[in-house]
Amino acid sequence: MKENWWADLERNKIRPGLERIGSLLEKLGHPERGYPIVHVAGTNGKGSTAALIADALTSQGYRVGLTVSPDLGHINERVMLNRQPMDPALWDQLGQVIEDAGRNMPDVPTFFEAVTAMAFLAFHYWQVDIAVVEVGLGGRLDATNIIDPPCLSVITPVAFDHMDRLGYTIEAIAGEKAGIIKAGSVVVLGPQPYPAARAVIMEKARRLQVPIVEPHWFPVVGPDGIDGISPHGPIHVPLLGAYQVQNVATAYAAMETLAAKGWVKDWSRILTQWSHFSWPGRFQVMQREPLWVIDGAHNPHGIGALVETLKLAPYRDMRWTIVFGALADKPAGEMLQMLKPLAHHVIVTRIPSERAGDPLQWREMVPSATFIDDPWEAVQAALAEAKAQEAVLATGSLALLGYLVTRFQHESATTRGC
């Protein structure tokens, strides 16, 4: 896929505001208009929830656009039609259109803004019936919030993350997330770990006279996924991770709300679709002998949810080697302290990114930790040492997971040969 102009964009720079994306979309003829949108914000779980909603809508026979971030190694995975990543050739074709529109803008768009425009342009090109759009950061000033009032807004759990951008109190962070609430829409509010966050969101909805829907049905953690008997029949979603309970419950509430708007023709098709659901990077098993799992938890709330999963059978009976890498703006020490009681051994590693945190500093907090600079070598070293009832977990950053998944795919292809 083409890079050129795109490669020069500020891939890692966050510049909140709607002016640049607004100007770019105007030059493109406003491709974000003309189809209903489900807008999904939150600190954790928004990607899984967005994908569950997209899958459910796909099961009803609709053409469903989905945009999420970040990717795990392939940029076209951020824009999908019926959960299939955008074709690289189409990415190049539409990428040139966006480049032509954005090249002479006095204030050049950021990389995320250009990708957001790509998603909207692709949805217009595909003539989608509906799109599911995941917020990148925050909500109020996120590029995705340029949209008109959506068909539905969804807010997943709000917790502490990106405090330098969103604020240092849970009320401030929740206020930014609540910025996606618009008059004329409906909000589905997922379970909130902080009552103060829920209060801020409820008050914003009250002021705008926007109805709030909260999940009334919750599944449970089963032996091989999320299970339950819903009002519409038995549900099994093959997602590992206790935290997926709230994501499934939130997606279910979203689909009930969309059903009231006429979007659901057959609930049994949703339940069947979800029984085959997969979402990379969320307690994803990469190999079973010895067990290697990756998880995208990248803030204390996410790590806390991961820890709860590790306390469940069969994982609680395993001795875990944890390979940990994080970005510099994350509270790595706090996350490591949460993981440490469950770890037989900790390996700290450096993410191949300009934004990477310094693993040598983390060793001061966990003196027993081993330092291996390259994440892939760290995982391979852990797997080589693994004995019976021992397992490897790589976590701390989606950027870490993206690197590992890309290396895993490369090594697998090399091993297969021809």
C-alpha positions in Angstrom: 0.0 0.0 0.0 1.1 3.5 -0.7 3.0 5.6 1.9 4.6 8.8 0.5 2.5 11.7 1.8 0.9 9.4 4.4 4.3 8.5 5.8 5.0 12.1 6.6 1.8 12.6 8.6 2.1 12.9 12.3 1.5 9.2 13.0 2.2 9.4 16.7 1.2 13.0 17.3 -2.2 13.7 18.9 -3.7 17.1 18.0 -7.3 17.2 19.3 -9.8 19.3 17.4 -12.4 19.1 14.6 -11.2 21.9 12.3 -8.8 19.8 10.2 -11.0 16.8 9.8 -13.9 19.1 9.0 -12.0 20.8 6.3 -10.7 17.6 4.8 -14.2 16.0 4.7 -15.6 19.1 3.1 -13.0 18.8 0.3 -14.0 15.1 -0.1 -17.7 16.0 -0.4 -18.7 15.0 3.2 -18.5 11.2 2.8 -19.4 10.9 6.5 -23.0 11.7 5.7 -25.7 9.7 4.0 -25.7 6.6 6.2 -26.5 6.0 9.9 -23.7 5.6 12.4 -23.2 3.8 15.7 -20.6 5.8 17.6 -18.6 3.9 20.3 -16.5 5.6 23.0 -15.0 4.5 26.3 -11.6 3.7 27.9 -11.6 -0.1 27.6 -13.7 -2.6 25.6 -14.8 -0.2 22.9 -13.1 -2.2 20.1 -14.6 -5.5 21.1 -18.0 -3.9 21.6 -17.9 -2.1 18.3 -17.0 -5.4 16.5 -19.8 -7.3 18.3 -22.3 -4.7 17.1 -20.9 -4.8 13.6 -21.2 -8.6 13.5 -24.7 -8.5 14.8 -25.8 -6.0 12.1 -23.9 -8.0 9.4 -26.0 -11.1 10.4 -29.1 -9.2 9.4 -27.9 -8.9 5.8 -26.8 -5.3 6.0 -23.6 -3.8 4.4 -21.8 -2.7 7.6 -18.8 -0.5 7.7 -16.5 -0.7 10.8 -13.6 1.4 11.7 -11.4 0.7 14.8 -8.0 1.7 16.1 -5.2 0.8 16.5 -4.4 -2.1 14.2 -2.2 -5.0 15.0 0.2 -4.6 12.2 -1.8 -4.0 9.1 -3.3 -0.6 8.6 -6.1 -1.7 6.3 -7.5 -3.7 9.3 -8.7 -0.3 10.7 -11.4 -0.1 8.0 -13.7 -3.0 7.3 -16.8 -4.0 5.3 -18.8 -6.8 7.0 -15.7 -7.4 9.2 -13.4 -8.0 6.1 -10.4 -5.6 6.1 -10.3 -3.1 3.3 -8.6 -4.3 0.1 -5.0 -2.8 -0.1 -5.6 -1.8 -3.7 -8.7 0.2 -2.7 -6.8 1.7 0.2 -4.2 3.0 -2.3 -7.0 4.3 -4.6 -8.8 6.2 -2.0 -5.6 7.1 -0.2 -4.6 9.1 -3.3 -8.0 10.9 -3.2 -7.4 11.8 0.4 -3.8 12.9 -0.4 -5.0 15.1 -3.2 -7.5 16.7 -0.9 -5.2 17.2 2.1 -1.9 18.0 0.5 -2.5 21.7 0.2 -4.4 22.2 3.4 -2.8 25.0 5.4 -3.0 22.8 8.5 -2.1 19.3 7.5 -4.3 16.6 9.0 -2.8 14.1 11.4 -2.4 10.4 10.5 -5.5 9.5 12.5 -7.6 12.2 10.9 -6.5 10.9 7.4 -7.4 7.3 8.4 -10.8 8.5 9.8 -11.4 10.3 6.4 -10.4 7.0 4.7 -13.0 5.1 6.7 -15.8 7.5 5.8 -14.7 7.6 2.2 -14.7 3.8 2.0 -18.1 3.6 3.7 -19.4 6.0 1.0 -17.7 4.0 -1.7 -19.2 0.7 -0.4 -22.6 2.3 0.0 -23.0 0.9 3.5 -26.3 0.6 5.1 -24.9 1.5 8.5 -21.4 2.1 10.0 -19.9 1.4 13.4 -17.3 3.9 14.3 -14.9 3.6 17.3 -13.5 6.7 18.8 -9.8 7.1 18.8 -9.1 9.1 21.9 -11.6 10.7 24.3 -14.6 11.7 22.3 -15.5 15.4 22.4 -12.5 16.5 20.2 -11.8 13.2 18.5 -11.8 13.2 14.7 -14.7 10.7 14.6 -16.9 13.2 16.5 -17.3 15.3 13.3 -20.3 13.2 12.5 -23.9 14.4 12.7 -26.0 13.0 15.5 -25.6 9.2 15.3 -28.2 6.6 15.2 -26.8 5.4 18.5 -24.0 6.3 20.8 -22.3 3.7 23.0 -20.0 4.4 26.0 -18.1 1.5 27.4 -16.3 1.6 30.8 -14.6 4.9 31.5 -11.4 4.8 33.5 -8.0 6.5 33.9 -6.0 6.7 30.7 -4.5 9.5 28.5 -4.7 11.8 31.5 -2.4 14.4 29.9 -5.0 14.8 27.2 -8.3 14.1 28.9 -7.8 15.3 32.4 -6.6 14.0 35.7 -10.0 13.3 37.4 -12.5 10.7 36.4 -15.1 13.5 36.1 -13.0 15.3 33.5 -12.3 12.1 31.5 -16.0 11.1 31.6 -16.8 14.6 30.4 -14.6 14.1 27.3 -16.1 10.7 26.6 -19.6 12.2 27.0 -18.8 14.6 24.3 -20.1 12.1 21.7 -23.6 12.5 23.1 -25.7 14.6 20.7 -29.3 15.7 20.8 -31.5 13.5 18.8 -29.6 10.3 19.5 -29.9 7.5 22.1 -27.0 6.4 24.4 -26.2 2.9 25.5 -24.1 3.2 28.7 -22.0 0.2 29.6 -21.2 -0.8 33.2 -19.1 2.0 34.8 -16.4 1.1 37.4 -16.6 4.7 38.8 -20.0 6.1 39.9 -18.7 9.6 39.3 -18.1 8.8 35.6 -21.7 7.5 35.3 -23.0 10.6 37.0 -21.2 12.9 34.5 -22.5 11.0 31.5 -26.1 10.8 32.9 -26.1 14.5 33.5 -24.9 15.3 30.0 -27.6 13.1 28.5 -30.2 14.7 30.8 -29.2 18.2 29.7 -29.6 17.2 26.0 -32.7 15.2 26.6 -31.1 12.1 25.2 -32.5 8.7 26.5 -30.0 6.5 28.3 -30.1 2.7 28.0 -28.1 0.5 30.4 -27.6 -3.2 30.1 -30.3 -5.2 32.0 -29.0 -8.7 31.1 -25.5 -10.0 31.8 -23.9 -13.3 30.7 -21.3 -15.2 32.7 -17.8 -16.5 32.1 -18.0 -20.1 30.8 -15.3 -22.7 30.3 -14.5 -21.6 26.8 -16.1 -18.2 26.4 -19.0 -16.0 27.5 -22.3 -17.8 28.1 -25.8 -17.0 29.1 -29.5 -17.4 28.5 -30.7 -14.1 27.1 -34.3 -13.0 26.6 -33.8 -14.0 22.9 -32.2 -17.4 23.6 -28.9 -19.0 24.6 -25.7 -17.0 23.9 -22.2 -18.3 23.5 -19.4 -15.9 22.5 -16.0 -17.6 22.2 -14.1 -14.8 23.9 -11.7 -15.5 26.7 -11.4 -12.9 29.4 -13.7 -12.1 32.3 -13.9 -8.5 31.1 -15.7 -9.6 27.9 -18.9 -10.1 30.0 -19.6 -6.4 30.1 -18.7 -6.0 26.5 -21.2 -8.6 25.4 -23.8 -7.2 27.7 -23.3 -3.7 26.3 -23.4 -4.9 22.7 -26.5 -6.9 23.5 -28.2 -3.7 24.9 -27.1 -1.8 21.8 -28.7 -4.4 19.6 -31.9 -4.3 21.6 -31.9 -0.5 21.2 -31.3 -0.8 17.4 -34.1 -3.5 17.3 -36.5 -0.9 18.6 -35.5 1.2 15.6 -36.2 -1.6 13.2 -32.7 -2.8 12.5 -33.1 -6.4 13.8 -35.0 -8.9 11.6 -34.0 -12.2 13.3 -32.4 -12.5 16.7 -31.4 -16.1 16.1 -29.0 -14.9 13.4 -27.3 -12.6 15.8 -26.8 -15.3 18.3 -25.4 -17.6 15.6 -23.1 -14.9 14.4 -21.7 -14.2 17.8 -21.1 -17.9 18.4 -18.3 -17.6 15.8 -17.0 -14.2 16.9 -13.3 -13.5 17.2 -11.4 -10.3 18.0 -7.6 -10.2 18.0 -5.4 -9.1 20.9 -7.9 -9.7 23.7 -6.8 -12.7 25.7 -5.9 -14.3 22.4 -4.3 -17.7 22.4 -1.4 -17.7 20.0 -0.3 -21.2 20.7 -1.3 -24.0 23.1 1.8 -26.1 23.7 3.2 -24.4 25.6 0.4 -21.9 26.2 1.1 -18.4 24.9 -1.5 -15.7 25.3 -1.5 -12.0 24.3 -3.7 -9.3 25.8 -4.1 -5.7 24.9 -4.5 -4.3 28.4 -2.7 -1.0 28.4 -3.9 0.9 31.5 -4.6 0.0 35.1 -8.3 -0.7 34.6 -7.5 -3.0 31.7 -4.8 -4.8 33.7 -7.2 -5.1 36.6 -9.7 -6.9 34.3 -6.9 -9.1 33.0 -5.8 -10.0 36.5 -9.4 -11.1 37.2 -9.3 -13.5 34.3 -6.0 -14.9 35.4 -7.6 -15.8 38.7 -10.2 -18.0 37.0 -9.8 -21.7 36.2 -7.8 -23.0 34.4 -5.5 -20.0 34.4 -5.1 -19.7 38.2 -3.4 -23.1 38.3 -0.7 -22.0 35.8 2.7 -20.5 36.5 2.9 -17.4 34.3 5.9 -15.8 32.7 4.7 -12.3 31.8 6.4 -10.4 29.0 5.6 -6.7 29.6 6.1 -3.7 27.4 4.4 -0.3 27.6 4.4 3.1 26.0 6.1 6.0 27.9 2.9 7.8 28.8 1.5 4.8 30.7 1.8 4.1 34.4 3.9 1.0 33.8 5.0 0.7 37.4 1.4 0.5 38.7 0.5 -2.0 36.0 3.5 -4.2 36.8 2.7 -4.1 40.6 -0.8 -5.4 39.7 0.6 -8.2 37.6 3.5 -9.2 39.9 1.5 -11.3 42.4 0.3 -13.6 39.6 3.7 -13.8 37.9 6.2 -16.6 38.3 8.6 -14.6 36.3 8.5 -11.1 34.7 10.4 -10.2 31.5 10.4 -6.5 30.6 11.0 -5.5 27.0 11.1 -2.5 24.7 8.4 -1.8 22.2 9.9 -0.9 18.8 8.3 2.6 18.8 9.5 6.2 19.4 6.8 6.3 22.1 8.2 3.3 24.0 8.7 3.3 27.7 12.1 2.4 29.2 12.1 -1.1 30.6 15.3 -0.5 32.5 13.4 1.9 34.7 10.7 -0.7 35.4 13.2 -3.1 36.7 13.7 -0.8 39.7 10.1 -1.5 40.6 10.4 -5.2 39.9 14.0 -6.1 40.7 13.5 -9.8 39.9 12.5 -9.0 36.4 14.6 -10.0 33.4 15.3 -7.5 30.6 15.3 -8.7 27.0 15.3 -5.8 24.6 13.5 -7.4 21.6 9.9 -8.4 22.4 9.9 -11.4 20.1 13.1 -12.7 21.6 11.6 -12.2 25.0 8.6 -14.3 24.2 10.7 -17.0 22.6 13.0 -17.2 25.6 9.9 -17.5 27.9 8.4 -20.3 25.7 11.8 -22.1 25.6 11.8 -22.2 29.4 8.2 -23.2 29.9 7.5 -26.5 31.5 4.3 -28.3 32.3 1.6 -26.0 33.8 3.6 -23.0 32.8 2.4 -20.4 30.3 3.5 -17.1 28.7 1.4 -13.9 28.7 2.5 -10.8 26.6 0.7 -7.6 27.7 1.0 -3.9 28.4 0.4 -2.3 25.0 -1.5 -2.8 21.7 1.7 -1.6 20.0 3.6 -4.5 21.7 0.9 -6.9 20.4 1.0 -5.5 16.9 4.8 -6.2 16.7 4.4 -9.7 18.1 1.5 -10.6 15.8 3.4 -9.4 12.8 6.6 -11.4 13.8 4.5 -14.4 14.5 2.9 -14.3 11.1 6.3 -13.8 9.4 7.9 -16.6 11.3 5.0 -18.9 10.6 5.2 -18.2 6.9 8.9 -18.7 6.9 8.5 -22.1 8.7 5.9 -23.3 6.2 8.2 -22.7 3.2 6.9 -23.8 -0.2 
